[in-house]
Amino acid sequence: MTEQFLHYIWKYRLFDHRNLITTKGEVVEVKNPGIHNQDAGPDFSHAKVRIHGTLWAGNVELHLFTSQWMQHGHQNNEAYDNVILHVVYEHDADNDDGIPVLELRHHISSDILLNYERMMLIKDGLPCSNHLPVIDDFTASNWLERMLIERIEDKTKVIDESLKQNSNNWEQTFYHLLARNFGFKTNALPFELLAKNTPVEYLAKHKDQLLQIEAMLFGNAGLLPVNPINEYEANLAREYNLLKNKFNSISTNKSLWKFLRMRPFNFPTVRIAQFAALIHKSAHLFSKIIDVKNLKEIHQLFDVHASQYWDEHYHFGKKADVQKKHLGTDAINNITINTIVPLLFYYGKIKDSERHVKLSLKLLEEIPAERNNITKKFLTLNVQNDKASISQAFIQLHNNYCMHKKCLQCAIGLKIMKQ
Ligand code: SF4
């Protein structure tokens, strides 16, 4: 038994309520265990307990042993003056402070303790994996809905920060977030730096000239070849030399870009060319995004491909088999999940627009589920993982709860304890 687990048992009333009596023999009836307090002071506030026929309202303090009350010096701390009940796992000493003591040891089923201990001992995989098949759909679905909102809210913290840095300029903020997403995991940072070094309003001034947009982006990325070997490269170099002085450009350190162990289609050169094509196709992207109505419109907006040179290249100077470099369905879905959904959700909250909040959630219903090592772990749970709203919820649950064994804060964990 740990004090944390005793708190859990009290909070969720996971003890036998029959024949509860204080150490002085007074009958106890728990009307409300109170609100769990994570800060200093008594463990639960606003509790309601009937003791020997009188209804009391106030704080409840929990310890493994009665003697800890004195050890912790609560008798000299006025924050504990309003404690109406001292709940202990084991009564080991009489305190003469007059606060009724309730010993819970004989009211807690050994199955609960065993379930908990077994789960905490599991080293590989999910602590609750053996129990997942018996978790009912209602419990799982409700909890996953909450996980999904938590995940989106976590992602909106970055938007909030970025918006502050950009003095509430939504267009610029979206452009930075989008650039970061275009780097996917491996090149997220250099892509973000590139966007910060290449303000969207500079690019907007050249929105009709794809070559100039490419020149600014490749030049500021530090990726333009020093010695151009074909006309396209020479044109880019010429345009960049003209533009960089005009805009006082700063280039990103070339060594930040990663090509190793990547599929050529994800090379930053290809992604930058696609990013340039997107800017060329749609100026004021943010304004367009907040007007979309469904996933299809997002796909139409992002239906771009890198310019012709990249049909035969993944790198500058190295020819490859011909293949058009479209921004594929998976990439657009990834951008929708990681950038567009949090942005619409956040925008909806800030602007009090229910339409945008609802749309953000609807988009995740339209996108197929991601399949990865995390989602595989939940295969035996009675929930169909067929859309991104579920796979995103699994990722949140796994990364923020299961990995840290926070089963006591999880609705699935609670269900298991109750079983
Ligand atoms: S946090 Fe919940 S889902 Fe994750 S292992 Fe614990 S009980 Fe299972």
Residues whose N, C-alpha, C, O or C-beta is under 5 A from the ligand:
A	BS01	SF4	L126 P127 C128 Y401 C402 K406 C407 C410 I412 G413
